[in-house]
Amino acid sequence: MKIGLAILAVLLLIGFGLGGSIVSTRNDLVVQREAINGSWAQVDVALQRRADLIPNLVETVKGFASQEKEVFSNLANARAALAGARNPQEKIQANSMLDGAIGRLLVIVENYPQLKSNENFLRLQDELAGTENRIAVERRKYNETVQKFNTSIELFPNNIAAAMFGFSRNDAYFKTEPAARTAPKVSF
């Protein structure tokens, strides 16, 4: 009888230990999932800041380059896509469109020397450059947070708890467009 109680006590301790470990793993995964949400919110704030700067930049450029209607239309469409995006994956795609549209706008600026010397434009361009740096930092942090979560749910024994509690891989990474990987050609 005493041996049976001792075995039961040992089994209960092992059960509580395993249960506690699973609950602890689940809690860690919840914390990491929320870190992804918080990190995404920071990216979203930086993207919104950039989207808010663009109309001012466009209006300044329009005063000097009104014939560049296609570029202005592309910028407006990209901003609308960003505003209409409802999840991180859609916002990442809309952000890529906006990156391209801003790049084309900055190419146009090179054709208008008087625009490059406009004080308002220079101030807006500096704000945009600062915002782009913030976006790059927040993207990196977001990708690191997603990578940590994805790694965590793949590790044993976390993968058991992840499967039990419905945690799945998050593949909403910011990625470099293939065209951005080629170095620009500079010739003098």
N, C-alpha and C positions, 0 to 999 in steps of 0.2 A: 504494500500500500504506500509506504513512504517513497519507494523507488518510483512508483507511478506518479506520485505528486511531484517528485523532483524532475522527472522527465517532462511532465506537463508544464511545470514552471519554466524549464529551459526552453521548451517549444514556444511558450508564450513570450518569453524574452526575445527569442529569435524573430517571432512574428511581429512584435512591437518594433524591433530594430529595423526590420525590412519595411514595415509600414511607414515608420518615421522617415526612413531614407527616401521612399517614394514620394511622400508628402513634401519633404524638403526639396527634392528635385523638381517637383511640380511648381513649388513656390519660386524657385530660381528661374524656371522657364517663364513664369508669369512676369517676373521682374524684367527679364530680358525682352519679352514681347512688348512690355510697356516702354522700355528704353528705346525700342525701335519706333514706337508711336511718337515718343517725345523727340527723338532725333528727326523723324520725318516732319514734325511740326516746325522745327527750326529751319529745315530746308524750305518748307512751304512759306515761311515768313520771308526768307531771303528772296525766293522766287517772286513773291508778291511785291516786295520792295522794287525789284527790277521792273516788273510789269507796270508799276505805278510811275516809274521814272521815264519809261519809253514814250508816253504821249507828249511829255514836255520836250524830249529830245527830238521827236518827230516834228513837232510844230516849229521848233527852231530850224531844223533842216529844211522843212517845207518852204520857209521864207526865202531860202537861197536856191533850192533845187525843186521847184514845184513840178517839173516835167518828169520826175522819177516816181510816177504814180504806182507802178507795179511793186516797187519796194515798200512803199507806204501801205499798200493793200496787203502784202504778205505779212508785214508787221502786225497789222490790225487782225488778220486772220489767226496768226500765231497767238496773239494775246487773248483772242476770243476762245481759242482751243484750250489755253491754259486756264482761263476762268471757268470753262465748262467741264474741265476734267474733274472726275469724282473720286478717283483712287490714285495711289502712288504710281501705278503703272501708266495710267493715262496722263498724269502730270509729267512723268519722265519723258514720254513721247512728245507731249506738247512743248516741253522745255527744249527738246532737240530742235523742233521747228523754230522756236523763238531764237535759239542760238544762231541758226542759219540766217534768219531774217536780220538780226542785229549785225552779223558779219557783213551782209550785203549793204546795209546802211552805212557801216563804217568805210566800206570801199568807196561808196559814193562821196563821202566826205573828202576823200583824197582828191576828187576832181574839182573841188570848190575851195580854193585857198582862202578866200574872204571868209568862208564859214569857219575854217580852222582858227581864225584869229578872233572870232566873235566871243566875247567874254561869257555870255550866257551859255553858249554851246560848250565852251571849255569847262565851265563849272559842272554842267550836266554830264559831260564825258568823264570828268574825274569822279563824280558820284557813281556813275555806271561802272567804272573800273573798280571802285571800292566795293560795290555790290557784287560784281562778278567774283572778286576775291572771297567775299563772305560766302557766296554760293559754293565756290570750290571747297572751302573749308567744311561747310555743313554737309556737302555731298560725301566728302571723305569720311566724316564722322558717321553719317548714316550708313554708308557701305560697311564700315568697320563694325557697327552695331548689328547689322543684318548678318554679316559673316560670323560674328561671335555666336549669335543665336542659332544659325544653321549648323555650325560646328557642334554646339552644345547638344542639339537634339539628335545628332548622329552618333555621339559617343555612348559607349556602354557604361553604365546601365541607364543613362538618361534616355536613350532611345526607347526603352521599355515604358518609362513614365510618359514620354512624349506621345507614344502610340496609345497608351491607356487614356490619356486626357485630351486627345485630339489636337495636339500641336503638330503643325506641318511646316515644311520648308517655306521660307519667304524668298522668292526670286526677284523681287523688285529692286534690283541694283541699278545704280547709275552706271552706264557703260559709255566708253568712248566710241563715237561713230567711226567706221572704217576710214572715211575720208580724212578724218582729223589725225590719223596716224602717219600720214605722209608729210614729210617736211616740205615747207614751201621753198620754191627755187628763187634764189636771189641772184640777180645779175646786175652788173654795173656797166 
